[in-house]
Amino acid sequence: MKQHVPVTSIMTKNVIKLNVTDDLTKAETLFKKHHIRHIPVVNGNRIVGMLSLTDLLRISFADAVDDEAQEVDVTVYNMFTVEQVMARNLVKVSPETSIREVAEILATKEFHALPVVMDELLVGIVTTTDLIKYLLAQY
């Protein structure tokens, strides 16, 4: 296995992101539309947080199947802002960070996505899924 492969070789470069002023309804729409589980939150191009689908599900009834529950979703989403629900204390990596270092971080922390930043600007995102796909390609 290669020793120092940069995270840029497996990260997502065209990142779906939320602005800090967006609402949670937009977040839910993005999660569903793009079949993703993590969305970086930006203020301009500077990353300020990360919102996960799990964060959203904690405060909602997003998996409810009847129409009445759909109305509850909007009510719950209106009670909170993206900024209130997102994770703020992020571990960030640079484009030069090796895939091995990313794997070590993800294996020891309680999250499944890392923003890739250069000079505090978001340039990508790497997830446990990206890492697993990379490892599978090695065999």
N, C-alpha and C positions, 0 to 999 in steps of 0.2 A: 504494500500500500504506500502511496506517495506520502512524503513526510510533511511538506509545507504547501498545501494547496490553499489558496486564499478563498475566503468565504464568497467572494464575488463570483466564483465559478458555479455556485449552487443557489445563491440568493435570488429572490424575486426583485427585479429592477423596476418594473412598472407597478408600483405599489398603489393599492387602493387605500385611500386615507380619508380621514375625517378632519374637518376643521374644528377647533375647540368650541366654536359657536354653533355647530350643527346639533340637531336634536337626535334623540335616541330612536325615533321612528326611522330616520334616515339610516342610522347605524344598522337597524334590523333589516332594512331593505338591502343594504350592501352585503351583509352577511349571507342573506338568502340568495340574492342575485348572482353573486360570485362564488358561492359555496366555499367560503373562507371562515376561519375561526379567530383571526386576530386582525385588528385594524389600528395602525399607528394614528395618533391624534397630533395634529400640527397646528401651530399658530404661525401663519405664513408658511415658510418651508422648514421652520425649526420644530423639531419633535418635542412635544410637551407631555406625552402620555401614550398609553397603549390600552385599547379596549378589546376585551376578548368576548366571544360569544357567551362564555360561561358567566362573565360579569353581567351581561345583559339578561341572561336567563335567571340569575339570582333575584332580580327585581321584577321579573315579568311573568306572564303566563303565556309565553310565546308559543308553546307547544299545544295550547288548547285548540280543540277542533271545532267548537261551535261558534256561530257568529256573535253571540252575546259576549263570549270571552275575548273576541277580537276588539271589542269596544273597551274592555277593561285594559287591554294592552296600551292603548293610546292614553288612557287616564294615568296609568302607572308611569308611562314614559314621560308624560308631562310633569310629573312630580319631581323628576331628577334631570340633571343636565349631563352631557357627556363628560364634562369636567369633574362632576361629583362621582361618577361611576368608574372612570378610567384609573388605571394604575399610573402613579406618578414617579415613583422611585425606580427608574428603569436602569437595567444593565444594558449598555450600548457597546457595540463592537465597531471597529473601523474596517474599511474594505481590505486592509492588509491582514486582518486577523485570520489565522488558519482555521480550516474546518475542524481540526483536532481541538483547538482551543474552544471553538463554539460548542463542540460535543461535550467537552468538560464542563462548560458553564451550564448547558441545558441538563446535563446529568445530575448536577448538584443543586440546582435551583428549582423553585416550584412553578416555573412558567415554561411555555412551549414556543416562544417566539422572541427574537432579538432584533431590534432595529439596527440597521447598519448606517452609521453616520460618518460624515466627513465635515469637519469644522462645524459641528452641531447641526448640519443640514442632513435631512433624511435622504439616503441614496438607495436604500433597499431594506428588505426584511428577510430573515432566515428563520425557518421553523423546524420543529422536530421532523415534520414530514419531508422537508427538503433534505435533511440529514439522513433519514432512513432511505430515501430514494438514492442518494449518493452511495451509501454503504451497500445497498443491494446491487448497484451497478458494478461494484468491485468484485462481485462473485459470479 
